[in-house]
Amino acid sequence: MKKKTFFICAAGIIFFFLIAPEARGDVDLFGYYEAQVIGADVKDHFYQLFANKLRVDLKADLSSSVSFAANFDYITYHGKKEWNVLDFLSSEITSKIPEAMRPLYVIPFSDRHFLDNAYLRLSFKPFDLTLGKQQISLGTGYVWNPVDVFNIKDILDPTYEQPGHNAVRADVPIGLGSTLTALYSPGEEWKNSSKMLQFKTRISHFDFAVTGIEKTWVFHDYTVFDPAQMNFQELPDKRKLLGASTAGELLGLGVWAEYAYNWMETTDDFYELVVGTDYTFDFQTYVLIEYFRNTLGKNDHRDYTLNDWMRSFAQEQKAVSRDQVYMLIQHPATDLMTVGMSAICSLSDHSLALVPMVMYSFSQNVDIYAYLNWNTGKEGTYFANTMGNGGFVRVRVYF
Amino acid sequence: MPKKIFLSFLILILVSGVYSEELTGKEIIQKVNDLINVETSYSKSTMTITTTSDQKRTFISESWTKDKGEKNLVRYLEPARVKGQAVLMLNNADDIWMFFPRTQRVRKLATHAKKQKMQGSDFSYEDMGSGETFINDFEAERLEDEQKQGYGCYKVKLTRKPGIDISYVQMIIWVRKDNFVPIVIDYYDEDAPERVLKTLIQSDIEVIDGIPTAMKFVMIDKNNNTQTEMELLEVKYNIELDDRMFTERNLKR
């Protein structure tokens, strides 16, 4: 049925854009195709996962005050399509898991197609109203965003696009430099829906934002299986967040900071903090460093639990360790190639991951990216050498 | 009567000639600055990068400026890879925001980002001479006049003021005497102040809305043996632009 729906949609799009171009008007059709291979050395095996992703974007300015945008993603996976999380964890943690539950810790990579974003933007003179599935990007951090309760970035690839969220959003400009944003992301009922209010302004050469969010945070107990849900037990908890963020320049350096305090209804309150800086040298080398603290994370790797790891893998929480630093250095090696290296270090458990990278412009609309991932920490730490050293190569063709 | 007119004309030429000869480096650069920083402007341009392997990369963008370049918005139209990316520069590019349409994220950039290459080209953001940079960031010294590209030119040396964070320690500018258009700029690197790092050649000058405008710019990177050609496809001056155009709200459109 899903396949049928997809083919009907695809046929409709093809008809709309190829057969009936006159009906298209000012609709832009663009997107990209991405081929990616991920390799990882896990327990004496070198596993490969291939992914093909087609993203088709539509954008139409229906009038000066009405615009529509959407994108459809189709992704297929090949190679090793099932990865057992337990292969990456220390024996101290895995030894406590009952044999019967072990198959439950397999993450499948199943082919999928979905409407990632589809929204209408109505621009009135005093405000913009955005209705539908849309990306919500909050905060000033490069890798971690304490005020963003909607997304968690991939620390190996933090600039990758985030999924869309169903929401109604109003952006009300106040003067030329300030904006008040109200966002409502509906759940089943008002009480478990997400609500956000943000005030953003500019003072001197700094941007400042104060953000308040209420959200039902659904995470799981990965030690208890719920047969009714055919999944691990859900632990929804009401989360109230008050955060502040800033970005600007100090002594010639780019600087940013982000802080959020979270009041939880049933579990412990916690806070998250990000501080970062960046600089471009005259010889074009770019450096960035960002520190992240989350008090949900643990100070000692011996305290990491299965739940900490699983929530981190499932992107329910940002990190298992309390304090970490991300460092990035990039340099245009030639006019078409940029080389770089990022290092992610857990200050709590003294583990380190090194990620050398190359970005090459193959032609006008074809980019090639290659990332290696080398974990150097001892077993049981955040970036343990048992986590699967490897990397990925990605070729992206824009159209 | 005709003799009187002739004499007046002769005096005018002599006075203007003497005046122009007496212009200091600072006055010449002020005139260049006044010329390039019009009240408001719109332009659509192509930028073609010729790489070391002789490959071409072509970008098309639109740009709007207001308050003599104090506000600047650039939006990329092509190629597909960068379509929709936009850069907003306020306060003479002391405040920079970049919008990435794929992530719908606006990132505030520090002024050091101006040193980065524009889309990998031989132009950096600071090469565009945004706002008052020639006046505020450099000391001007007039050198001996020279012929350049077949035109009589003022030659002015710009030396970076102490404490200013700009990539170039020095620039030599050749300014056409007849219209104050800078037609050649040599950029000098801090590490090798005796060697020209890059050269910008501005040509195809057309008078648009009464303002002499170079329609073609070629930046040659002498170190890497690459060049980038920029061509203005459309230019309009002194058009009506609302301040709301230069806001984060409009940047994300």
Interface residues (C-beta under 8 A of the other chain):
Chain A: F30 Y32 S67 D128 Q134 Q135 S137 T140 T159 Y160 E161 Q162 D171 P173 L176 G177 T179 K200 R202 H205 D207 A247 G248 E249 G252 L253 G254 V255 W256 D278 Y279 T280 F281 D282 F283 Q284 Y286 P332 T334 D335 L336 S361 S363 Q364 N365 D367 Y398 F399
Chain B: I49 T51 T52 S53 Q55 K56 R57 T58 P79 A80 R81 K83 N91 D94 D95 F100 R102 T103 Q104 R105 V106 R107 K108 L109 A110 T111 H112 A113 K115 Q116 K117 G120 D165 S167 D189 E190 D191 N224 T226 D243 R244 F246 T247 E248 R249 R253
